[in-house]
Amino acid sequence: MNFRNTDLIETEKFQYLRIHKNGNWSVVQCIYDSFKKDEIIYTRHLATKKPRFCVIRDPYERFISGLRYDLFLNDVDIKDIDVNKLFLSNENHLRNSMRGHINHSVSQIPYLMNTQISHYIDIQDLNLFLKMHFQQSKHEHNFTKLCKNKGKNKKLYDIEKYLNKKDIMKYLHLDYHIYNSIKASPFLWEWQHGRIF
């Protein structure tokens, strides 16, 4: 497992921890629509007195989404890759992440390390969270839009039939432990808790 550089978007009201394939585009679009450019700071430093939130996602769903996205971006067929190597990726160099050349199917745990998140949003609750906090929701399946824009058929990327879910779940055991712990914790945001900023 690789440790990641913390990638935060900060405003006067909050810090948002970016995690690829966890509704990142949707949250960022709402931030851009709600704040002026000079009110948005990209940082790696944790603020001390602001709410800090991130979006979490079911590990297997996230893995499939990330793998499908990477295959699409690089025009690679699932049959040509060794899936086991995806879990041993070493993409954590700043050069790669700045260019967007990362493994989108890697664990979400390294993103969370030492980030002191005050509110975790499950991706299933993201639409409601965005509506409550930004009065809009941009959350949609970007992969479907991307395929349409590039004139590609999403069915070409139905990769699960080429994978052994049981083998993948062995690699995701720790991810599920952390994910389920967060889901059972008081730090998981639910609409009944109201707005956090």
N, CA, C and O of each residue as an XYZ file, in Angstrom:
788
protein
N       0.846     -1.179      0.000
C       0.000      0.000      0.000
C       0.889      1.240      0.000
O       1.880      1.306      0.728
N       0.526      2.216     -0.820
C       1.289      3.446     -0.921
C       0.630      4.570     -0.136
O      -0.596      4.658     -0.067
N       1.446      5.417      0.448
C       0.910      6.612      1.087
C       0.798      7.691      0.024
O       1.658      7.808     -0.848
N      -0.248      8.462      0.102
C      -0.491      9.500     -0.890
C      -0.170     10.864     -0.309
O      -0.201     11.067      0.904
N       0.136     11.786     -1.194
C       0.198     13.180     -0.785
C      -1.234     13.656     -0.604
O      -2.097     13.367     -1.432
N      -1.484     14.373      0.458
C      -2.829     14.884      0.720
C      -3.176     15.943     -0.315
O      -2.382     16.848     -0.571
N      -4.346     15.834     -0.905
C      -4.794     16.758     -1.942
C      -6.116     17.371     -1.487
O      -7.165     16.732     -1.568
N      -6.058     18.607     -1.010
C      -7.220     19.275     -0.425
C      -7.631     20.499     -1.230
O      -6.799     21.185     -1.824
N      -8.924     20.754     -1.236
C      -9.451     22.027     -1.726
C     -10.022     22.733     -0.503
O     -10.818     22.169      0.247
N      -9.599     23.977     -0.321
C      -9.994     24.728      0.868
C     -10.721     26.009      0.484
O     -10.360     26.688     -0.478
N     -11.746     26.319      1.254
C     -12.422     27.612      1.167
C     -12.456     28.187      2.580
O     -11.947     27.570      3.516
N     -13.051     29.359      2.731
C     -13.142     29.939      4.074
C     -14.001     29.091      5.001
O     -13.920     29.235      6.221
N     -14.842     28.189      4.425
C     -15.786     27.416      5.225
C     -15.363     25.987      5.519
O     -15.795     25.422      6.524
N     -14.536     25.384      4.679
C     -14.247     23.956      4.822
C     -12.989     23.568      4.062
O     -12.424     24.355      3.302
N     -12.566     22.318      4.296
C     -11.564     21.663      3.466
C     -12.190     20.381      2.926
O     -12.877     19.657      3.646
N     -11.943     20.120      1.662
C     -12.452     18.916      1.009
C     -11.263     18.064      0.575
O     -10.401     18.523     -0.174
N     -11.224     16.820      1.050
C     -10.167     15.879      0.671
C     -10.594     15.151     -0.595
O     -11.614     14.463     -0.616
N      -9.817     15.308     -1.629
C     -10.133     14.682     -2.915
C      -9.707     13.212     -2.923
O      -8.574     12.874     -2.579
N     -10.637     12.355     -3.323
C     -10.348     10.930     -3.501
C     -10.879     10.550     -4.881
O     -12.078     10.646     -5.144
N      -9.980     10.120     -5.753
C     -10.385      9.759     -7.106
C     -11.429      8.649     -7.103
O     -11.373      7.730     -6.286
N     -12.373      8.748     -8.021
C     -13.464      7.787     -8.227
C     -14.446      7.750     -7.064
O     -15.149      6.758     -6.876
N     -14.496      8.821     -6.289
C     -15.452      8.923     -5.182
C     -16.296     10.189     -5.319
O     -16.516     10.900     -4.339
N     -16.759     10.465     -6.514
C     -17.577     11.653     -6.720
C     -16.774     12.943     -6.718
O     -17.340     14.022     -6.547
N     -15.473     12.850     -6.904
C     -14.576     13.999     -6.847
C     -15.000     15.100     -7.823
O     -15.086     16.267     -7.440
N     -15.259     14.743     -9.056
C     -15.648     15.737    -10.069
C     -16.916     16.470     -9.637
O     -17.019     17.686     -9.794
N     -17.866     15.736     -9.100
C     -19.145     16.330     -8.691
C     -18.956     17.373     -7.591
O     -19.525     18.462     -7.664
N     -18.168     17.047     -6.586
C     -17.934     17.983     -5.481
C     -17.162     19.200     -5.983
O     -17.502     20.335     -5.648
N     -16.137     18.968     -6.774
C     -15.316     20.074     -7.283
C     -16.162     21.032     -8.121
O     -16.002     22.247     -8.008
N     -17.050     20.514     -8.952
C     -17.913     21.386     -9.756
C     -18.812     22.245     -8.876
O     -19.021     23.422     -9.168
N     -19.341     21.671     -7.809
C     -20.171     22.457     -6.883
C     -19.347     23.536     -6.186
O     -19.834     24.646     -5.975
N     -18.120     23.224     -5.832
C     -17.237     24.219     -5.210
C     -16.967     25.348     -6.199
O     -17.070     26.521     -5.840
N     -16.622     25.006     -7.445
C     -16.357     26.034     -8.463
C     -17.571     26.929     -8.700
O     -17.430     28.131     -8.922
N     -18.762     26.337     -8.651
C     -19.979     27.112     -8.889
C     -20.367     27.982     -7.691
O     -21.117     28.945     -7.845
N     -19.867     27.652     -6.512
C     -20.289     28.348     -5.289
C     -19.285     29.370     -4.774
O     -19.636     30.231     -3.966
N     -18.052     29.286     -5.228
C     -17.005     30.178     -4.731
C     -16.260     30.814     -5.900
O     -16.139     30.228     -6.976
N     -15.771     32.014     -5.665
C     -14.948     32.688     -6.674
C     -13.585     32.011     -6.734
O     -13.152     31.368     -5.778
N     -12.927     32.163     -7.856
C     -11.634     31.514     -8.082
C     -10.617     31.865     -6.991
O      -9.870     31.002     -6.529
N     -10.595     33.136     -6.584
C      -9.622     33.549     -5.570
C     -10.014     33.142     -4.148
O      -9.259     33.380     -3.205
N     -11.186     32.533     -3.991
C     -11.614     32.026     -2.690
C     -11.306     30.538     -2.512
O     -11.555     29.958     -1.455
N     -10.759     29.937     -3.565
C     -10.462     28.500     -3.547
C      -8.953     28.302     -3.484
O      -8.205     28.854     -4.291
N      -8.521     27.507     -2.512
C      -7.092     27.243     -2.323
C      -6.849     25.744     -2.496
O      -7.574     24.921     -1.937
N      -5.840     25.404     -3.262
C      -5.410     24.006     -3.393
C      -4.223     23.839     -2.461
O      -3.224     24.549     -2.578
N      -4.338     22.906     -1.546
C      -3.312     22.791     -0.513
C      -3.075     21.338     -0.126
O      -3.839     20.446     -0.493
N      -2.026     21.128      0.604
C      -1.719     19.822      1.187
C      -1.680     19.933      2.713
O      -1.377     18.960      3.403
N      -1.986     21.116      3.230
C      -1.904     21.375      4.664
C      -3.287     21.310      5.301
O      -4.265     21.816      4.752
N      -3.347     20.689      6.446
C      -4.604     20.548      7.162
C      -4.892     21.802      7.976
O      -4.070     22.228      8.787
N      -6.064     22.388      7.755
C      -6.498     23.535      8.563
C      -6.968     23.014      9.914
O      -7.441     21.881     10.009
N      -6.846     23.819     10.949
C      -7.164     23.327     12.284
C      -8.606     23.547     12.712
O      -9.126     22.767     13.509
N      -9.270     24.582     12.210
C     -10.586     24.909     12.757
C     -11.697     24.889     11.714
O     -12.714     25.557     11.893
N     -11.528     24.155     10.656
C     -12.564     24.059      9.632
C     -13.032     22.617      9.523
O     -12.250     21.694      9.749
N     -14.303     22.412      9.179
C     -14.724     21.042      8.917
C     -13.962     20.506      7.700
O     -13.727     21.227      6.730
N     -13.589     19.252      7.772
C     -12.864     18.609      6.665
C     -13.666     17.373      6.285
O     -13.898     16.499      7.121
N     -14.090     17.296      5.026
C     -14.908     16.169      4.611
C     -14.332     15.475      3.389
O     -13.521     16.035      2.651
N     -14.770     14.253      3.200
C     -14.420     13.497      2.003
C     -15.561     12.535      1.705
O     -16.446     12.322      2.533
N     -15.525     11.965      0.523
C     -16.536     11.005      0.100
C     -15.900      9.624      0.106
O     -14.791      9.438     -0.394
N     -16.614      8.655      0.677
C     -16.143      7.275      0.675
C     -17.064      6.446     -0.213
O     -18.195      6.835     -0.504
N     -16.552      5.298     -0.633
C     -17.308      4.475     -1.574
C     -17.045      3.007     -1.305
O     -15.962      2.632     -0.854
N     -18.045      2.174     -1.584
C     -17.880      0.730     -1.466
C     -16.626      0.326     -2.245
O     -16.507      0.658     -3.425
N     -15.683     -0.390     -1.601
C     -14.402     -0.691     -2.239
C     -14.488     -1.465     -3.551
O     -13.752     -1.166     -4.491
N     -15.364     -2.441     -3.627
C     -15.449     -3.205     -4.878
C     -16.028     -2.345     -5.999
O     -15.518     -2.372     -7.119
N     -17.082     -1.586     -5.715
C     -17.661     -0.698     -6.725
C     -16.619      0.313     -7.199
O     -16.523      0.611     -8.390
N     -15.842      0.834     -6.251
C     -14.815      1.822     -6.595
C     -13.731      1.198     -7.453
O     -13.268      1.810     -8.416
N     -13.319     -0.030     -7.106
C     -12.299     -0.727     -7.890
C     -12.760     -0.903     -9.338
O     -12.014     -0.608    -10.272
N     -13.986     -1.381     -9.517
C     -14.509     -1.603    -10.865
C     -14.590     -0.289    -11.630
O     -14.202     -0.223    -12.796
N     -15.091      0.752    -10.982
C     -15.204      2.060    -11.617
C     -13.832      2.595    -12.027
O     -13.669      3.109    -13.134
N     -12.851      2.474    -11.139
C     -11.505      2.962    -11.437
C     -10.835      2.173    -12.545
O     -10.189      2.750    -13.419
N     -10.984      0.866    -12.513
C     -10.382      0.025    -13.551
C     -11.019      0.318    -14.901
O     -10.316      0.459    -15.902
N     -12.324      0.410    -14.937
C     -13.035      0.706    -16.187
C     -12.567      2.053    -16.749
O     -12.337      2.191    -17.951
N     -12.431      3.027    -15.869
C     -12.009      4.368    -16.279
C     -10.590      4.342    -16.863
O     -10.337      4.937    -17.910
N      -9.675      3.657    -16.188
C      -8.293      3.588    -16.676
C      -8.191      2.839    -17.996
O      -7.437      3.244    -18.881
N      -8.941      1.751    -18.137
C      -8.944      1.014    -19.401
C      -9.437      1.910    -20.531
O      -8.876      1.921    -21.627
N     -10.486      2.654    -20.244
C     -11.041      3.562    -21.241
C     -10.045      4.657    -21.625
O      -9.814      4.903    -22.809
N      -9.457      5.311    -20.622
C      -8.531      6.416    -20.892
C      -7.335      5.981    -21.728
O      -6.854      6.722    -22.586
N      -6.866      4.769    -21.463
C      -5.656      4.299    -22.133
C      -5.941      3.374    -23.309
O      -5.017      2.852    -23.931
N      -7.223      3.172    -23.614
C      -7.654      2.323    -24.721
C      -7.000      0.937    -24.649
O      -6.424      0.446    -25.620
N      -7.113      0.328    -23.462
C      -6.522     -0.988    -23.208
C      -7.652     -1.983    -22.964
O      -8.668     -1.647    -22.356
N      -7.465     -3.198    -23.440
C      -8.454     -4.261    -23.247
C      -8.173     -4.978    -21.932
O      -7.017     -5.246    -21.603
N      -9.215     -5.285    -21.188
C      -9.090     -5.983    -19.901
C      -8.338     -7.295    -20.045
O      -7.661     -7.725    -19.112
N      -8.447     -7.928    -21.188
C      -7.803     -9.227    -21.406
C      -6.277     -9.107    -21.482
O      -5.571    -10.108    -21.362
N      -5.774     -7.902    -21.679
C      -4.331     -7.705    -21.850
C      -3.593     -7.308    -20.576
O      -2.381     -7.092    -20.609
N      -4.303     -7.208    -19.456
C      -3.629     -6.761    -18.236
C      -3.621     -7.859    -17.172
O      -4.431     -8.785    -17.200
N      -2.687     -7.727    -16.240
C      -2.625     -8.606    -15.074
C      -3.296     -7.859    -13.921
O      -2.714     -6.939    -13.348
N      -4.507     -8.254    -13.590
C      -5.300     -7.550    -12.575
C      -4.592     -7.536    -11.224
O      -4.705     -6.560    -10.482
N      -3.868     -8.596    -10.895
C      -3.182     -8.661     -9.596
C      -2.170     -7.532     -9.420
O      -1.944     -7.080     -8.297
N      -1.562     -7.073    -10.501
C      -0.574     -6.001    -10.407
C      -1.208     -4.652    -10.060
O      -0.520     -3.736     -9.609
N      -2.507     -4.536    -10.272
C      -3.184     -3.273     -9.962
C      -3.132     -2.948     -8.476
O      -3.172     -1.781     -8.086
N      -3.043     -3.974     -7.658
C      -3.064     -3.775     -6.214
C      -1.676     -3.480     -5.658
O      -1.529     -3.224     -4.463
N      -0.665     -3.514     -6.508
C       0.706     -3.272     -6.082
C       1.286     -2.048     -6.772
O       2.503     -1.890     -6.867
N       0.407     -1.193     -7.248
C       0.815     -0.034     -8.023
C       1.681      0.921     -7.203
O       1.512      1.054     -5.992
N       2.593      1.567     -7.879
C       3.458      2.562     -7.238
C       3.350      3.875     -8.011
O       4.328      4.337     -8.600
N       2.166      4.469     -8.007
C       1.925      5.672     -8.795
C       1.988      6.939     -7.971
O       1.609      8.002     -8.462
N       2.451      6.863     -6.745
C       2.345      7.987     -5.834
C       3.391      9.074     -6.050
O       3.700      9.809     -5.112
N       3.923      9.197     -7.201
C       4.867     10.267     -7.480
C       4.094     11.489     -7.959
O       3.177     11.366     -8.771
N       4.456     12.658     -7.465
C       3.762     13.893     -7.802
C       3.710     14.107     -9.317
O       2.715     14.611     -9.838
N       4.764     13.730    -10.015
C       4.808     13.886    -11.474
C       3.644     13.155    -12.134
O       3.010     13.681    -13.049
N       3.367     11.940    -11.665
C       2.283     11.157    -12.253
C       0.922     11.729    -11.898
O       0.054     11.837    -12.764
N       0.721     12.099    -10.638
C      -0.599     12.581    -10.239
C      -0.927     13.920    -10.878
O      -2.092     14.169    -11.190
N       0.052     14.790    -11.085
C      -0.203     16.075    -11.729
C      -0.638     15.893    -13.175
O      -1.401     16.703    -13.702
N      -0.168     14.856    -13.806
C      -0.547     14.576    -15.195
C      -1.809     13.730    -15.292
O      -2.312     13.485    -16.388
N      -2.322     13.282    -14.143
C      -3.499     12.433    -14.154
C      -3.182     10.985    -14.489
O      -4.086     10.192    -14.751
N      -1.900     10.637    -14.483
C      -1.469      9.278    -14.797
C      -1.373      8.470    -13.508
O      -0.282      8.189    -13.011
N      -2.518      8.111    -12.987
C      -2.538      7.346    -11.753
C      -3.404      6.116    -11.940
O      -4.171      6.008    -12.897
N      -3.264      5.212    -11.022
C      -4.096      4.014    -11.000
C      -5.357      4.366    -10.214
O      -5.312      4.486     -8.990
N      -6.470      4.530    -10.905
C      -7.719      4.943    -10.263
C      -8.392      3.818     -9.494
O      -9.407      4.042     -8.836
N      -7.846      2.621     -9.565
C      -8.470      1.500     -8.860
C      -7.748      1.153     -7.556
O      -8.130      0.198     -6.880
N      -6.709      1.914     -7.194
C      -6.006      1.633     -5.946
C      -6.902      1.929     -4.748
O      -7.909      2.626     -4.865
N      -6.528      1.401     -3.629
C      -7.288      1.554     -2.385
C      -7.537      3.013     -2.037
O      -6.715      3.883     -2.326
N      -8.686      3.272     -1.412
C      -8.962      4.619     -0.930
C      -8.349      4.866      0.456
O      -8.351      5.997      0.943
N      -7.832      3.822      1.081
C      -7.256      3.973      2.422
C      -6.072      4.941      2.446
O      -6.025      5.797      3.329
N      -5.108      4.847      1.511
C      -3.993      5.807      1.577
C      -4.420      7.268      1.482
O      -3.748      8.144      2.029
N      -5.515      7.539      0.804
C      -6.022      8.907      0.744
C      -6.413      9.399      2.136
O      -6.297     10.588      2.435
N      -6.874      8.484      2.980
C      -7.425      8.846      4.286
C      -6.377      8.947      5.393
O      -6.654      9.490      6.462
N      -5.183      8.429      5.142
C      -4.161      8.374      6.179
C      -3.776      9.771      6.666
O      -3.440     10.647      5.869
N      -3.829      9.965      7.979
C      -3.392     11.203      8.637
C      -4.097     12.451      8.117
O      -3.475     13.506      7.993
N      -5.381     12.342      7.814
C      -6.103     13.492      7.276
C      -7.110     14.087      8.254
O      -7.659     15.156      7.989
N      -7.362     13.428      9.364
C      -8.239     13.969     10.405
C      -9.576     14.453      9.840
O      -9.985     15.592     10.068
N     -10.235     13.582      9.114
C     -11.533     13.903      8.518
C     -12.566     14.079      9.624
O     -12.648     13.261     10.540
N     -13.352     15.145      9.537
C     -14.407     15.352     10.532
C     -15.750     14.803     10.059
O     -16.619     14.503     10.878
N     -15.927     14.668      8.738
C     -17.188     14.169      8.181
C     -16.914     13.321      6.937
O     -16.302     13.780      5.973
N     -17.376     12.093      6.984
C     -17.294     11.194      5.835
C     -18.673     11.158      5.184
O     -19.683     11.003      5.869
N     -18.712     11.298      3.875
C     -19.968     11.248      3.132
C     -19.941      9.984      2.287
O     -19.055      9.818      1.449
N     -20.901      9.092      2.498
C     -20.986      7.914      1.641
C     -21.469      8.378      0.269
O     -22.351      9.233      0.179
N     -20.903      7.826     -0.786
C     -21.248      8.271     -2.136
C     -22.745      8.125     -2.420
O     -23.294      8.842     -3.257
N     -23.396      7.206     -1.730
C     -24.843      7.046     -1.909
C     -25.622      8.246     -1.384
O     -26.757      8.478     -1.800
N     -25.027      9.006     -0.480
C     -25.668     10.197      0.084
C     -25.135     11.495     -0.527
O     -25.486     12.584     -0.073
N     -24.294     11.382     -1.548
C     -23.625     12.564     -2.082
C     -24.603     13.560     -2.698
O     -24.462     14.763     -2.479
N     -25.582     13.097     -3.455
C     -26.548     14.026     -4.050
C     -27.221     14.880     -2.982
O     -27.311     16.100     -3.124
N     -27.687     14.247     -1.926
C     -28.377     14.976     -0.857
C     -27.419     15.930     -0.147
O     -27.782     17.065      0.161
N     -26.199     15.468      0.110
C     -25.195     16.327      0.740
C     -24.954     17.576     -0.115
O     -24.938     18.690      0.408
N     -24.767     17.396     -1.415
C     -24.503     18.532     -2.300
C     -25.697     19.484     -2.352
O     -25.518     20.702     -2.359
N     -26.899     18.941     -2.389
C     -28.091     19.798     -2.405
C     -28.204     20.608     -1.117
O     -28.552     21.788     -1.153
N     -27.913     19.978      0.020
C     -28.014     20.685      1.303
C     -26.931     21.747      1.469
O     -27.182     22.798      2.060
N     -25.739     21.486      0.958
C     -24.607     22.377      1.203
C     -24.323     23.354      0.068
O     -23.785     24.436      0.304
N     -24.679     22.983     -1.164
C     -24.380     23.834     -2.322
C     -25.630     24.209     -3.115
O     -25.537     24.884     -4.140
N     -26.797     23.774     -2.646
C     -28.072     24.027     -3.312
C     -28.083     23.537     -4.762
O     -28.809     24.073     -5.599
N     -27.293     22.539     -5.045
C     -27.259     21.927     -6.370
C     -26.637     20.549     -6.263
O     -25.999     20.211     -5.266
N     -26.829     19.778     -7.284
C     -26.185     18.467     -7.308
C     -25.621     18.224     -8.687
O     -26.350     18.265     -9.678
N     -24.357     17.976     -8.756
C     -23.687     17.696    -10.023
C     -23.351     16.222    -10.139
O     -22.731     15.792    -11.112
N     -23.765     15.445     -9.135
C     -23.341     14.043     -9.108
C     -24.062     13.235    -10.177
O     -25.286     13.113    -10.173
N     -23.272     12.691    -11.088
C     -23.788     11.829    -12.137
C     -22.685     10.871    -12.541
O     -21.539     11.015    -12.114
N     -23.020      9.928    -13.335
C     -22.022      8.949    -13.755
C     -21.216      9.513    -14.918
O     -21.651      9.482    -16.069
N     -20.045     10.025    -14.598
C     -19.211     10.675    -15.605
C     -18.696      9.712    -16.655
O     -18.434     10.118    -17.788
N     -18.544      8.444    -16.302
C     -18.043      7.483    -17.271
C     -19.012      7.348    -18.436
O     -18.593      7.277    -19.591
N     -20.309      7.311    -18.135
C     -21.320      7.216    -19.191
C     -21.240      8.431    -20.103
O     -21.293      8.299    -21.326
N     -21.110      9.631    -19.503
C     -20.984     10.854    -20.301
C     -19.718     10.826    -21.138
O     -19.734     11.219    -22.305
N     -18.635     10.371    -20.560
C     -17.367     10.319    -21.265
C     -17.462      9.409    -22.483
O     -16.969      9.749    -23.559
N     -18.096      8.254    -22.311
C     -18.258      7.326    -23.430
C     -19.079      7.956    -24.547
O     -18.743      7.829    -25.724
N     -20.161      8.636    -24.170
C     -21.000      9.282    -25.179
C     -20.227     10.361    -25.914
O     -20.309     10.470    -27.137
N     -19.472     11.163    -25.162
C     -18.703     12.245    -25.772
C     -17.638     11.724    -26.726
O     -17.340     12.364    -27.735
N     -17.069     10.579    -26.416
C     -16.027     10.009    -27.266
C     -16.611      9.054    -28.307
O     -15.874      8.457    -29.092
N     -17.943      8.914    -28.311
C     -18.590      8.035    -29.281
C     -18.331      6.564    -29.027
O     -18.340      5.759    -29.959
N     -18.101      6.207    -27.780
C     -17.821      4.808    -27.454
C     -18.995      4.198    -26.722
O     -19.750      4.887    -26.035
N     -19.134      2.908    -26.879
C     -20.235      2.181    -26.272
C     -19.806      1.689    -24.900
O     -18.796      0.996    -24.780
N     -20.554      2.035    -23.871
C     -20.220      1.624    -22.512
C     -20.173      0.106    -22.384
O     -19.420     -0.420    -21.563
N     -20.967     -0.607    -23.184
C     -20.985     -2.060    -23.094
C     -19.617     -2.668    -23.404
O     -19.304     -3.770    -22.953
N     -18.811     -1.948    -24.170
C     -17.458     -2.432    -24.456
C     -16.629     -2.514    -23.184
O     -15.619     -3.215    -23.135
N     -17.062     -1.794    -22.156
C     -16.297     -1.736    -20.924
C     -16.977     -2.489    -19.789
O     -16.776     -2.173    -18.617
N     -17.782     -3.485    -20.144
C     -18.394     -4.369    -19.156
C     -17.337     -5.394    -18.757
O     -17.295     -6.501    -19.294
N     -16.494     -5.014    -17.821
C     -15.288     -5.790    -17.523
C     -15.482     -6.880    -16.482
O     -14.646     -7.776    -16.360
N     -16.570     -6.815    -15.735
C     -16.726     -7.764    -14.626
C     -16.773     -9.216    -15.070
O     -16.400    -10.103    -14.303
N     -17.216     -9.475    -16.277
C     -17.275    -10.861    -16.736
C     -15.878    -11.447    -16.961
O     -15.732    -12.662    -17.098
N     -14.862    -10.599    -17.000
C     -13.483    -11.070    -17.178
C     -12.719    -11.153    -15.860
O     -11.543    -11.516    -15.841
N     -13.386    -10.817    -14.763
C     -12.721    -10.776    -13.463
C     -13.274    -11.849    -12.537
O     -14.422    -12.275    -12.669
N     -12.439    -12.277    -11.600
C     -12.869    -13.201    -10.560
C     -13.081    -12.370     -9.291
O     -12.119    -11.998     -8.618
N     -14.335    -12.086     -8.974
C     -14.648    -11.217     -7.836
C     -14.074    -11.773     -6.539
O     -13.633    -11.010     -5.679
N     -14.074    -13.088     -6.391
C     -13.555    -13.694     -5.163
C     -12.071    -13.368     -4.974
O     -11.638    -13.085     -3.857
N     -11.303    -13.404     -6.044
C      -9.878    -13.049     -5.959
C      -9.690    -11.571     -5.629
O      -8.827    -11.220     -4.825
N     -10.483    -10.714     -6.238
C     -10.377     -9.276     -5.991
C     -10.733     -8.952     -4.545
O     -10.099     -8.107     -3.914
N     -11.747     -9.626     -4.032
C     -12.178     -9.370     -2.657
C     -11.082     -9.706     -1.640
O     -11.067     -9.132     -0.551
N     -10.181    -10.606     -1.963
C      -9.052    -10.907     -1.066
C      -8.178     -9.672     -0.889
O      -7.693     -9.392      0.207
N      -7.985     -8.945     -1.973
C      -7.177     -7.730     -1.905
C      -7.914     -6.596     -1.197
O      -7.283     -5.701     -0.634
N      -9.222     -6.629     -1.224
C     -10.026     -5.535     -0.672
C     -10.456     -5.753      0.773
O     -11.246     -4.978      1.312
N      -9.944     -6.794      1.394
C     -10.350     -7.128      2.757
C     -10.116     -5.954      3.724
O     -11.020     -5.583      4.473
N      -8.932     -5.381      3.709
C      -8.631     -4.250      4.601
C      -9.477     -3.030      4.237
O      -9.949     -2.308      5.115
N      -9.663     -2.811      2.948
C     -10.506     -1.690      2.510
C     -11.907     -1.801      3.109
O     -12.463     -0.817      3.596
N     -12.465     -2.999      3.068
C     -13.800     -3.193      3.617
C     -13.819     -3.018      5.131
O     -14.796     -2.516      5.686
N     -12.759     -3.425      5.792
C     -12.695     -3.242      7.241
C     -12.762     -1.743      7.579
O     -13.538     -1.331      8.442
N     -11.946     -0.939      6.896
C     -11.927      0.510      7.140
C     -13.257      1.136      6.725
O     -13.822      1.942      7.464
N     -13.752      0.771      5.556
C     -15.018      1.319      5.050
C     -16.160      1.035      6.024
O     -16.932      1.936      6.352
N     -16.270     -0.197      6.483
C     -17.346     -0.561      7.411
C     -17.178      0.101      8.774
O     -18.164      0.429      9.434
N     -15.921      0.297      9.198
C     -15.675      1.013     10.455
C     -16.136      2.464     10.363
O     -16.730      2.998     11.300
N     -15.858      3.095      9.225
C     -16.310      4.476      9.017
C     -17.830      4.532      8.986
O     -18.438      5.422      9.580
N     -18.436      3.582      8.293
C     -19.903      3.571      8.181
C     -20.575      3.410      9.552
O     -21.694      3.879      9.759
N     -19.893      2.753     10.469
C     -20.457      2.539     11.802
C     -20.043      3.620     12.797
O     -20.455      3.590     13.956
N     -19.237      4.566     12.350
C     -18.694      5.573     13.267
C     -19.606      6.801     13.348
O     -20.464      6.996     12.487
N     -19.420      7.624     14.378
C     -20.190      8.873     14.474
C     -19.711      9.940     13.484
O     -20.308     11.014     13.402
N     -18.648      9.660     12.738
C     -18.116     10.625     11.769
C     -18.781     10.514     10.400
O     -18.532     11.333      9.515
N     -19.623      9.505     10.230
C     -20.350      9.352      8.969
C     -21.499     10.354      8.940
O     -22.351     10.352      9.829
N     -21.524     11.210      7.917
C     -22.570     12.214      7.790
C     -23.861     11.556      7.311
O     -23.855     10.710      6.416
N     -24.954     11.964      7.925
C     -26.281     11.583      7.472
C     -27.123     12.845      7.453
O     -26.847     13.782      8.203
N     -28.136     12.886      6.617
C     -28.900     14.120      6.441
C     -29.501     14.641      7.729
O     -29.709     15.845      7.881
N     -29.781     13.733      8.662
C     -30.368     14.160      9.940
C     -29.392     15.009     10.755
O     -29.800     15.738     11.659
N     -28.114     14.910     10.434
C     -27.106     15.722     11.139
C     -27.096     17.158     10.655
O     -26.503     18.026     11.295
N     -27.742     17.416      9.539
C     -27.794     18.773      8.996
C     -26.534     19.168      8.274
O     -25.693     18.335      7.936
N     -26.423     20.463      8.046
C     -25.266     21.010      7.311
C     -24.025     21.007      8.209
O     -24.129     21.155      9.427
N     -22.860     20.839      7.595
C     -21.612     20.888      8.357
C     -20.901     22.217      8.166
O     -19.966     22.531      8.903
N     -21.333     22.999      7.186
C     -20.785     24.356      6.972
C     -21.851     25.236      6.351
O     -21.604     26.413      6.088
